[in-house]
Amino acid sequence: MSRAEGTFTGDSAVVNEVMHKHAPGFVALGFELTGADLAGFPKLQRFPVFHFLNRQTGMQIDVSYYVNITGLNRGFTVLIIEPLNNKLDVEDYLELHGHEELTKSFSYHGPITDPRSFADCFLQNLVGLLDSDLKPILEGRVWEETPIDWMGYK
């Protein structure tokens, strides 16, 4: 059990369960779930980040689940991190390559009544993407940086 698992509540606890259900799909691609942390700001919003590591290549996948403070918008962010700590945002990568339709499962706008179903659908799609469109990146055959939109913060 990772250090944050005992502190997951609400949707985060549900996503944690679903993440563990889908962990074998990541293992089949060479990535083991090495832990989870709560990130964000303690007095504002905390969100789980699940860490997957390929011990042979040093590649890492971080999957974060976030909920808007109002509780309306929810979604996932996925970073692929290569051994030199360069990061690729999967959603941005897909959009840059004209695959906006593949990003639809990353977020949900409005109130959500079934976070389990939302997370399950997203993780099924993600494992499929990792095993197809993103496979050359995970295998280290290609690498592409995605530009970061700092939204005026930099």
NORMO-V247038 format. One record per run of one state. SS is the DSSP state (2 for helix, 1 for strand, 0 for the rest). FROM is the first residue (numbers start at 1). TO is the last residue. If there is no record, write none. Layout:
SS,FROM,TO  SS,FROM,TO
//
This chain:
0,1,4  2,5,7  0,8,9  2,10,28  0,29,31  1,32,41  0,42,44  1,45,53  0,54,59  1,60,67  0,68,73  1,74,81  0,82,86  1,87,89  2,90,96  0,97,99  2,100,106  1,107,108  0,109,114  2,115,130  0,131,134  2,135,138  0,139,154
//
